[in-house]
Amino acid sequence: MFDIEKGSTTDIDFIITVAIDLPDAEITKEIIELSIKYGGDKEELYKISKLAKMPIYRKPSTQQCSQTVYRFGDYAKKFSLVPSSDTQEEQETKETVKPDSHSDHILSDWLKDFDTKHHAEYQFQV
């Protein structure tokens, strides 16, 4: 597919985005306002926010997207890795993030642990 010897290559960075179910516009507005006001002060943000009551689940089945938008003339593209194995789907909601007891990088740690112990398959999409 790629002929590395004929040209340069580009690294594609993938990130994991956590999807939160936003029940209404009021909570969406609150999250934006609090993020602007408190920035990186996670403890204060969780104390005063309904966000603390919204669980963030462990999701080995989460789609991973390229951070950069790649432009080709008038077209813009992003790349993504979409999990496609049954094992990944089964693990979707086994644990939730607990801000008081988990580190800031717990989702990354869980994904590394899952990929080390299980077979994972991804579809590469543009």
FENTADA-V778657 format. One record per residue. N is the residue number from 0. RES is the residue in one letter. BURIAL is + if it has 16 or more other C-alpha atoms within 10 Angstrom, else -. Layout:
[[N/RES/BURIAL] [N/RES/BURIAL]]
//
This chain:
[[0/M/-] [1/F/-] [2/D/-] [3/I/-] [4/E/-] [5/K/-] [6/G/-] [7/S/-] [8/T/-] [9/T/-] [10/D/-] [11/I/-] [12/D/-] [13/F/-] [14/I/-] [15/I/+] [16/T/-] [17/V/-] [18/A/-] [19/I/-] [20/D/-] [21/L/-] [22/P/-] [23/D/-] [24/A/-] [25/E/-] [26/I/-] [27/T/-] [28/K/-] [29/E/-] [30/I/+] [31/I/-] [32/E/-] [33/L/-] [34/S/-] [35/I/-] [36/K/-] [37/Y/-] [38/G/-] [39/G/-] [40/D/-] [41/K/-] [42/E/-] [43/E/-] [44/L/+] [45/Y/-] [46/K/-] [47/I/-] [48/S/-] [49/K/-] [50/L/+] [51/A/-] [52/K/-] [53/M/-] [54/P/-] [55/I/+] [56/Y/+] [57/R/+] [58/K/+] [59/P/+] [60/S/+] [61/T/+] [62/Q/+] [63/Q/+] [64/C/+] [65/S/+] [66/Q/-] [67/T/-] [68/V/-] [69/Y/-] [70/R/-] [71/F/-] [72/G/-] [73/D/-] [74/Y/-] [75/A/-] [76/K/-] [77/K/-] [78/F/+] [79/S/+] [80/L/+] [81/V/+] [82/P/+] [83/S/-] [84/S/-] [85/D/-] [86/T/+] [87/Q/+] [88/E/-] [89/E/-] [90/Q/-] [91/E/-] [92/T/-] [93/K/-] [94/E/-] [95/T/-] [96/V/+] [97/K/-] [98/P/-] [99/D/-] [100/S/-] [101/H/-] [102/S/-] [103/D/-] [104/H/-] [105/I/-] [106/L/+] [107/S/-] [108/D/-] [109/W/-] [110/L/+] [111/K/-] [112/D/-] [113/F/+] [114/D/-] [115/T/-] [116/K/-] [117/H/-] [118/H/-] [119/A/+] [120/E/+] [121/Y/-] [122/Q/-] [123/F/-] [124/Q/-] [125/V/-]]
//
